[in-house]
């Protein structure tokens, strides 16, 4: 199993300690680029791939752990895109 496959399996297991950095790393590996939504976006971040598919996330704070709904949304979008 490749490192990418292991990262996808970890996401699919919906861990309680899944970090924003892990999500960012996974999305970068599958072709998404992080884009701050503007000067006033605060913690909102948008990831886009070459097909212009968008994934919006909030950088969690004060901890770096994603909320369960964010993990579910991320899994759903990647399933719809045929990535997982």
Secondary structure, DSSP 8 states (H G I E B T S, - for coil): --HHHHHHHHHHTT-TT-BHHHHHHHHHHTT-EEEE--TT-TTEEEEE-TT--EEEEE---SS-B--HHHHHHHHHHHHHTT--
